[in-house]
Amino acid sequence: MHIDHTGIAVRDLDEAIAFYTTVLQGKLVDRYTNTAIGVETEIAVIHVGDDVIELLLPTSPTSPIARFMKARGKGVHHIAYRVEDLDESIESLKRDGVTFLEDTLRTTAKGRRLIYMDPRHSGGVIVELCDYPTIKQ
């Protein structure tokens, strides 16, 4: 398991992209809108060295990112950990008593499978587990 990316909730995507690409010398590698119900977010993927940042701008007032920002403001939304096999990791962690937000289990249009842990296990930090079954690890 290792960190796959850090998701950051932002109020102005262009301003955030400018910061990460200019000040931190990152590279914008993708920008897209996820219109799926329960996601509704515009996403910019930035590579800063070997690290990946996902900038997240809500596109609906009911999106999880919008709800997060209303409660906590902008900033780090989640840390995603890449696992070799998502299904095996979920089952193993469930055996250890970890629970998940089951309604978040999905496969993105980019082929990433993901689920969010219940944040009560991580001191309130939102933790995503993900794998890329079509991409060799």
N, C-alpha and C positions, 0 to 999 in steps of 0.2 A: 504494500500500500504506500502510495506517495501522493503529495499534493498535485492535483491536476490543474486547478485554477482557483483564483479568488474572485468572487462576485462582488461588485461594488455598485450600490444604488446611487444614481446621480440625478440631479435636477436638469442639467443641461449637457446633453451628450456631446455636442460639438466642442464645448468648453473643456469637458473632461478628456476627450480625445486629444485636443491640443496640448493639455498638460502632460499626458502620458507619452505622447510622441515627441514633444519638443523638450520639455524639462527633463524627463526621465529617459529620453532617447529610445523610446519603444517604437514598435512597428505595428501599424494597423493592418491586420491580416484578414479581417472579415467584419462585415457590418450587415445586419439583417433584422427583420422584424418577425417575431414569433407571435402569430395571431391566435394560437390555440387557446381555447377556453381554459381559464385558470392559470394562464401564463401572461399573455398580453404585454409583451415587453419588446422594446427595441434594444438590440445587443450589439456592442462593438467589442471585438476580440483584439487585444493588444498583446504582443510579445515583448517583454522587457527582459533581455538576456534569455535565460532558460525558463523564465517564469511566464505564466499566462494570466492576464487580467481580463475579466469580462465586465464591461461597463454596462449597467442595466438601467434603462429608462422606461418607466411604466407608460403604457399607451392607453390604459383604461384606469379609471379611479377605483375599480374593484380588483385590479391585479394584485397578486401577492406582494410585488415590489411597492406598489402604491400604498398598500396597507402597512407594510414594514416602515416606509418613510413617514407615514402619518404618526405611527407609534414611536419610532426611534430616530427619525431624521435620515439624512443621507449618510453614506459611509459603507463600511464592509457589511455586506448582506450575508454571505456564506463562504465557507471554505469547502472546496470539493476535493475528495480523495479518490484517486483512481485505484480500482481493485482489478485483479485478474479476471474474476468471474463474479458478477453482481449477485446472481442467484445464490451461489455458495456463500458469499460474504453475508448476505441478509440472513440466511438460515443459521450460519454459525453465530452471528451476533444475537439473533433471537434466542438461541439456546443459552446465551449468557445473560438474557433478560433485557436486552435492548429492544425498544419498540421503534416503529417507523411511522411516518405519516403516509399511510398506504395509498392515499389518493394522489400522491406525488409520483408514484412509480410510472415511468413513461420512457418512450424512445423518442428522441428529438429528430427533426428532419435531417440533422447532420449525422445521425447514426449513434449518438451517445445514449446509452441506457442509464437512467438515474433514479434515485430515490433520496428523500430527505429523512434523516433520523429525527425522532422527537427531541427537540432542543433541551428538554429537562435532563437528558443524560449528559449533556456537554456544557452545563453551566449557562445555558441560554444561547450558546453559539449555534447557529444553523449550520449543520454538517450535511453535505451531499456526498453520497457514494455513487461512483459512476464507472462504467466500463465502455469499451468500444469494440463490440464483438466482431465487427467487419474489418477492424484494423489490427494487425498483428501487434501484440504488446511489446 
